[in-house]
Amino acid sequence: MAGAWIFQGNPKYYDVVGAVRVLPRIEWRVRQYKRRIEAGDTAYIWETGGTGFVARAVVSGAPALGYDDDEEEDPFRRSARDLGLELYAPLAITEVFDPPISRAVCLADLILRTLPNLAFPNATNYPVTPEQEATINAVLAGRTK
């Protein structure tokens, strides 16, 4: 069974919103749960600072060692590239949320307020429970197109 994850980015270092609107694929650093994140999993992309969920993606390959060297992502970087070898997972963007599901909306919801990134905001990757994923999907389904 495929899992679901939050991949979190800080707008101080990376223009997450701009990147998901333009790039079909992003290489995202994996610092936690590296043995559990797998190809086929769902990735909910979260921008910190109150923005919230900005997109949904599919993990299109297992995390692999690599460098922060994707030139397509350069326009979205707000700091110098990290030249160290790290784990990255390829994320294929499937849906951009416009508007995002804000942090305030998540905190107001009984299920979404339990998201792990709200309690411990200093990590990069977090698991999403089936109940939390169903609630995210319900919020999205409740929006008018």
C-alpha positions in Angstrom: 0.0 0.0 0.0 1.4 3.4 -1.0 2.1 5.9 1.8 1.6 9.6 2.0 4.1 12.2 3.1 4.5 15.9 3.7 7.6 17.3 2.0 8.2 20.7 3.6 10.1 23.7 2.2 11.0 27.0 3.7 10.4 30.1 1.4 13.4 31.7 3.0 15.6 29.2 1.1 13.4 28.1 -1.8 10.4 29.5 -3.7 8.2 26.5 -3.2 5.0 28.1 -4.7 6.9 29.3 -7.8 8.6 26.0 -8.3 5.4 23.8 -8.2 3.6 26.2 -10.6 6.4 25.9 -13.2 8.3 22.7 -12.8 6.8 19.3 -13.6 9.3 17.6 -11.4 11.3 18.5 -8.3 14.2 16.7 -6.6 13.3 17.0 -2.9 15.8 16.4 -0.1 14.9 13.4 2.2 16.2 13.7 5.7 13.7 11.6 7.6 12.0 8.3 6.8 14.4 7.5 4.1 13.8 3.8 4.3 10.0 4.2 4.2 9.5 6.7 1.4 8.9 4.8 -1.9 8.1 5.3 -5.5 4.3 5.5 -5.9 3.8 7.3 -2.6 1.8 10.6 -2.5 3.7 13.7 -1.5 1.9 16.7 -0.2 4.1 19.8 -0.6 4.0 22.2 2.3 5.5 25.7 2.3 6.3 27.0 5.8 5.5 30.5 7.1 1.7 30.1 7.1 1.3 29.2 3.4 0.5 25.5 4.0 -0.2 22.8 1.4 0.7 24.1 -2.1 0.7 21.0 -4.2 0.3 17.2 -4.5 2.9 15.0 -6.2 3.8 11.4 -6.7 7.2 10.1 -5.5 8.5 8.8 -8.9 11.5 7.0 -7.6 13.1 5.7 -4.4 15.3 8.3 -2.6 18.8 8.2 -3.9 22.1 9.9 -3.2 22.7 12.9 -5.2 23.7 16.6 -5.3 21.7 19.8 -5.3 22.5 20.4 -8.9 19.3 20.5 -10.9 19.7 23.7 -12.9 16.0 23.9 -13.7 15.5 24.6 -10.0 18.1 27.5 -9.8 15.5 30.3 -10.4 13.7 29.1 -7.3 16.6 28.9 -4.9 17.0 31.8 -2.5 20.3 30.6 -1.2 23.4 29.0 -2.6 23.3 25.4 -3.6 24.3 22.9 -1.0 27.1 21.0 -2.6 27.0 18.0 -0.2 25.9 14.5 -1.2 22.4 13.9 0.2 19.3 11.8 -0.4 16.8 13.2 -2.8 13.4 11.8 -4.0 12.1 12.8 -7.4 8.6 14.3 -7.1 6.3 14.5 -10.1 3.9 17.4 -9.5 0.3 16.2 -10.2 -1.8 19.1 -8.8 -1.1 22.7 -7.7 -3.5 24.0 -5.0 -4.7 27.5 -5.8 -5.3 28.7 -3.3 -3.1 26.7 -0.9 -4.6 24.9 2.0 -3.4 27.3 4.6 -1.8 26.6 8.0 -4.8 28.4 9.5 -7.2 26.1 7.8 -5.3 23.1 9.1 -5.2 24.4 12.6 -8.9 24.9 12.6 -9.6 21.3 11.6 -9.8 18.6 14.3 -7.9 16.1 12.1 -5.4 18.4 10.3 -4.3 20.1 13.5 -2.6 16.8 14.3 -0.3 17.0 11.3 3.2 16.2 12.5 4.8 19.3 10.8 2.5 21.6 12.9 3.8 20.1 16.2 7.5 19.7 15.1 8.1 22.2 12.2 11.9 21.7 11.9 12.1 18.6 9.8 11.7 18.1 6.0 9.7 14.9 5.7 6.7 13.7 7.7 4.2 10.8 7.4 0.6 11.5 6.8 -2.0 9.1 8.3 -4.9 7.8 6.1 -7.3 9.9 8.2 -5.2 13.0 7.6 -5.0 12.3 3.9 -8.7 11.7 3.6 -9.3 15.1 5.3 -6.9 16.9 2.9 -8.8 15.4 0.0 -12.1 16.4 1.6 -11.0 20.0 1.9 -9.9 20.0 -1.7 -13.2 18.4 -2.9 -15.2 21.0 -1.0 -13.7 23.9 -3.0 -15.5 25.3 -6.0 -13.6 25.0 -9.2 
